[in-house]
């Protein structure tokens, strides 16, 4: 039933802010087009703590920010400034290059322990890797929601269970926020070759085995397992069609090694513009002389 179970690992994305890193993983680089997944929070810190992620670059991917609690302010080199709220989809396509920051500007939210977010990266098809960068915010009200027999789910993007999200994507995929009451039974969406379920909180049983929070279950192609909630449980389900091999280094994703090297130089030389309203500081290129490889990137930011 399962190809692999990936246990989340701790990663530091800014001083004082650690996240659970799920993808990439050495033995499983991607699930469908999803090449990166972080789970941040829930966190509670003093109001004086700075968790901001400074301006940093991306190429060759779309970032998808989805909050469960709290809020964060996004600014990018297109001039977009967007306060991200729970249940919204914030889809930024980097294409040939973009820089953005994520600022936690409401100290009351942090002090109350109300910050929790999931961020994924979706690799772009080769034909779209050099597209112009874009950003789009979709409100929670724009997204399909389904409820039945102890199941609540929101379709963040793609197609699943007969529902279609209006979020614009570049390849076939699905991405779901699912909440199960204890004892609820739930199946995987069909029509997608690669499928996974990340346990945000709670626990589930699959084929008689119980899996707990912080694990990504990657299912075998073509199987139709039953997921049983052992307690009240939150899942993020994702997958789609595989796009082929991708190189990943820091915040850069590409089908070509040489494009990663170009992106490094572009960031060092200032050819990827900073957000116009957040251009006083930025994250420098990591001091790493290694070539792009198949393993996790150095100190990836979201």
Order of alpha helices (4+ residues) and beta strands (2+ residues): beta-beta-beta-beta-beta-beta-beta-beta-beta-beta-alpha-beta-beta-beta-beta-beta-beta-beta-beta-beta-beta-beta-beta-beta-beta-beta-alpha
